[in-house]
Structure formats: structure tokens, C-alpha cells
């Protein structure tokens, strides 16, 4: 359990300024327990069947591994096990205001328009 004086809110909000990191948090909230790096990359890239070097999922996987997951872990939002390549939420996420995690309304509209034109 966290108390306000134990939370580095500057670090938390700094980590959450990036949309991709907020997407990671949202995805982890949808799953139970631990999620693998590969599962995260495939889901977040929008295609669970993307494979191969140079694919969107492969590039995102590299970004997640080297940038986004360590930043979220440093902020105390996730447990990131580099050796096992797994991530899970910490209880700190339950202290976040809901609006911080939800997608921005403009993003929702843009995504809805894109899906309706497909």
C-alpha cells in the first residue's frame, strides 16, 4: 500500500506523458497477472499476427524493452522483469486519477473514424 508521501508523483506523471506508456498501462489493466513483452508489442501494434524483423511489432518491442517499460518501472507503476521479459501492474496504478489513464477524446474520435473508413 502506498501513501502520498511515498509516491514520487513527478516521476509517475512524467512516465505517463507518453501515449504509448499510457497504452501499456491500459493493456496491463485488461489482462490478469503478468504479460510478456511479445504479447504487449503485438497487441499495441494492432496486429496479433505480425512477425518478423522490421515489423511494427518488432520495432515497438524494442522501444518497449529499452524505453517505455523501464520508465514505467522506475516510476513504480509496473514490475518489469527484463530477464523474463514480463510486465505486471503494481498497486500504485489504483491511486491514479482515471482521467490520466483514459485515452484523450481526440484520440478516440480519430481511431473511430479510421475504423469506420476501413
C-alpha positions as CSV (number, residue, x, y, z in Angstrom):
1,X,0.0,0.0,0.0
2,X,1.3,3.4,-0.9
3,X,0.8,6.7,0.9
4,X,1.1,10.1,-0.8
5,X,4.4,10.8,0.8
6,X,5.9,7.6,-0.6
7,X,4.9,8.3,-4.2
8,X,7.1,10.3,-6.5
9,X,4.3,12.0,-8.4
10,X,6.7,13.9,-10.7
11,X,8.2,10.6,-11.8
12,X,4.7,9.0,-12.2
13,X,3.3,11.8,-14.3
14,X,6.5,12.2,-16.3
15,X,6.2,8.5,-17.3
16,X,2.5,9.0,-18.2
17,X,3.1,11.9,-20.5
18,X,3.8,9.5,-23.3
19,X,0.7,8.0,-25.0
20,X,2.5,4.6,-25.7
21,X,3.2,4.2,-22.0
22,X,-0.5,5.0,-21.2
23,X,-1.4,2.4,-23.7
24,X,0.8,-0.1,-21.9
25,X,-0.9,0.7,-18.6
26,X,-4.4,0.3,-20.2
27,X,-3.4,-3.0,-21.7
28,X,-2.0,-4.4,-18.5
29,X,-5.2,-3.3,-16.8
30,X,-7.1,-5.5,-19.3
31,X,-5.0,-8.6,-18.6
32,X,-4.7,-10.7,-15.5
33,X,-1.3,-11.1,-13.8
34,X,1.8,-11.0,-15.9
35,X,2.1,-10.2,-19.6
36,X,5.0,-10.9,-21.9
37,X,6.8,-8.3,-23.9
38,X,5.9,-10.0,-27.1
39,X,2.2,-10.0,-26.2
40,X,2.3,-6.3,-25.4
41,X,4.1,-5.4,-28.6
42,X,1.7,-7.5,-30.8
43,X,-1.4,-6.1,-29.1
44,X,-0.2,-2.5,-29.1
45,X,1.0,-2.6,-32.7
46,X,-2.6,-3.5,-33.6
47,X,-1.9,-6.9,-35.2
48,X,-1.6,-10.1,-33.1
49,X,-0.2,-11.8,-36.2
50,X,2.7,-9.5,-37.0
51,X,6.0,-11.4,-37.0
52,X,9.5,-10.9,-38.4
53,X,12.3,-8.4,-38.1
54,X,11.4,-4.9,-39.2
55,X,7.7,-5.3,-38.5
56,X,5.7,-2.7,-36.5
57,X,5.6,-5.2,-33.6
58,X,9.3,-5.8,-33.7
59,X,10.1,-2.0,-33.6
60,X,7.6,-1.5,-30.8
61,X,9.0,-4.4,-28.9
62,X,12.5,-2.8,-29.0
63,X,11.0,0.5,-27.8
64,X,9.1,-1.1,-25.0
65,X,12.1,-3.1,-23.9
66,X,14.6,-0.2,-23.9
67,X,12.4,2.8,-23.2
68,X,8.8,2.5,-22.1
69,X,8.8,-0.4,-19.7
70,X,11.9,0.7,-17.8
71,X,10.4,4.2,-17.4
72,X,7.1,2.8,-16.1
73,X,9.0,0.5,-13.7
74,X,11.2,3.4,-12.5
75,X,8.0,5.3,-11.7
76,X,6.7,2.4,-9.7
77,X,3.8,1.7,-12.0
78,X,4.8,-1.7,-13.2
79,X,7.1,-4.6,-12.3
80,X,9.3,-5.1,-15.3
81,X,11.4,-8.3,-15.4
82,X,14.0,-7.8,-18.1
83,X,15.3,-11.4,-17.9
84,X,11.9,-13.0,-18.3
85,X,10.6,-10.1,-20.5
86,X,7.4,-9.9,-18.5
87,X,5.5,-6.9,-17.0
88,X,2.7,-6.6,-14.5
89,X,1.0,-3.7,-12.7
90,X,1.8,-2.5,-9.2
91,X,-0.9,-1.3,-6.8
92,X,0.2,2.2,-7.5
93,X,-1.9,2.3,-10.6
94,X,-5.0,2.1,-8.4
95,X,-4.0,5.5,-7.0
96,X,-4.0,7.2,-10.4
97,X,-6.9,9.5,-11.4
98,X,-9.0,7.8,-14.0
99,X,-8.6,10.6,-16.5
100,X,-4.8,10.1,-16.5
101,X,-5.1,6.6,-18.0
102,X,-8.1,7.1,-20.3
103,X,-7.4,7.9,-23.9
104,X,-7.7,11.5,-24.9
105,X,-11.1,12.2,-26.6
106,X,-9.4,13.4,-29.8
107,X,-7.6,10.0,-30.0
108,X,-10.9,8.1,-29.6
109,X,-12.6,10.1,-32.4
110,X,-9.6,9.7,-34.7
111,X,-9.5,5.9,-34.0
112,X,-13.3,5.6,-34.6
113,X,-13.0,7.5,-37.9
114,X,-10.1,5.3,-39.0
115,X,-12.0,2.1,-38.1
116,X,-15.2,3.3,-39.9
117,X,-13.2,4.0,-43.1
118,X,-11.6,0.6,-43.1
